[in-house]
Amino acid sequence: MAEEEPVPIVTVKEPLDLIRLSLDEKIYVKMRNERELRGRLHAYDQHLNMVLGDVEETVTTVEIDEETYEEVYKTTKRTLPMLFVRGDGVILIAH
C-alpha cells in the first residue's frame, strides 16, 4: 500500500487564527451603518484592518416617506476591484 500523507492539523488558539484561515478566500464582512462587504481577503492586521479584492459592497439606507411617514428601505450595491477596510467599523466576519 502507498503511504498516506499526514493531514495537517489546524490549530486555533486565538480568534485571529480563524481569520488567518480565510486568507485568499471569499469572506463576508458586516460593517457599521448597515454596510456589508463580500470579497476575497488579501491581508489583515490585529486591528482588523483588511485589504479585500473583488468586493461587492451593499449599503442599506432607511428613508421616511413624507406623505405616508412609512420607512422606505433602499439598497445600493457597487463592485470594487480592491478596498482597504478600516478595522474599527467591523462588526462581524464570516467565511
Beta strands, then each sheet from edge to edge (+ up, - down):
strand 1: 26-31
strand 2: 35-44
strand 3: 50-64
strand 4: 71-85
strand 5: 90-94
sheet 1: 4+ 3- 2+ 1- 5+
end
